[in-house]
């Protein structure tokens, strides 16, 4: 199998040097072979799996160093190794298994789509949408878990205080994010989309009363736009700093976040869980109608069948940080600053949020 894959990769690379690829990254030689069905639909199907291929490559590049730590999280990390490892094709349908882990780039893309699908319409209907960041002083590894627990407690107290003392019934959604820098340590913080400038200012004011040593400048408030939704939903953990993957720090963050919900709507109905279902089937049109098995190859960075045929035939080159940058740029392309977007119901239904479905690996449906 290894020799077959290596031979296929070598010929594919030499061929691609002499061919042009469309801007979406799909190899033209693959698309040229498609003779049935709607070409645009098949291109979209291929591009969707190419994005998943990149996400799977990122997960595999990050997961082995985590597994090698040999701690209590090892079984959980191994579960992500098996996520999307095997694609079972029956006709034009592919079935695979998902791990639902926060460190899995494949599952995170689907999680992002689910959350945007569920909350974009109610949030963007707010009259005065603001994006708020609440942060605390950086902490060392031993204090991270307690700091996060304290932040959740502070949030509950502030929310209650705003309603009872200031008669402000706040509405929005909150997400916990944790970043790491070698020189400054761990920085847990909240990103919040909230309705109302008055409410946003009061939120920061009450937060600083509970954290007087926190920097005033580190707390942020700005008018929100469509890009703010992507910023809120796109990730929870940043473990790469200046091109270096800090595996021990990432592991510490994941242990601190274990069994914690990172997203929380407030003042609006909770309409979806952030969990990803374990097994899913979905249409695939670019490989034709067949019964086959495609298993992930670390060498090819693609799924390969027993005959050595590559699933997407897209060649991923470079290193882990390049792949992450590549996928992130595909996910997040914020437009220029603009006023709050206001949609009526007809506009929302017509839009179907196709903009997000192109980025998020999952069909977004507002119906």
Secondary structure, 3 states (H helix, E strand, C coil): CHHHHHHHHHHHHHHHHCCCCCCCCCCHHHHHCCCCCCHHHHHHHHHHHHHHHHHHHHHHHHHHHHHCCCCCCHHHHHHHHCCCCEEEEEECEEEEECCCCCCCHHHHHHHHHHHHHHHHHHHHCCCCEEEEEEECCCECHHHHHHHHHHHHHHHHHHHHHHHHCCCCCCCEEEEEEEEEECCCEEEEEEEEEEECHHHHHHHHHHHHHHCCCCCCCCCEEEECCHHHHHHHHCCCEECEECCEECHHHHHHHHHHHCCCCCEEEECCCCCCCCCCCCEEEEECCCCCCEEEEEEEECCCCEEECCCCCECCCCCCCCCHHHHHHHHHHHHCCCCCCCCCCCCCHHHHHHHCCHHHHHHHCCCCCCC
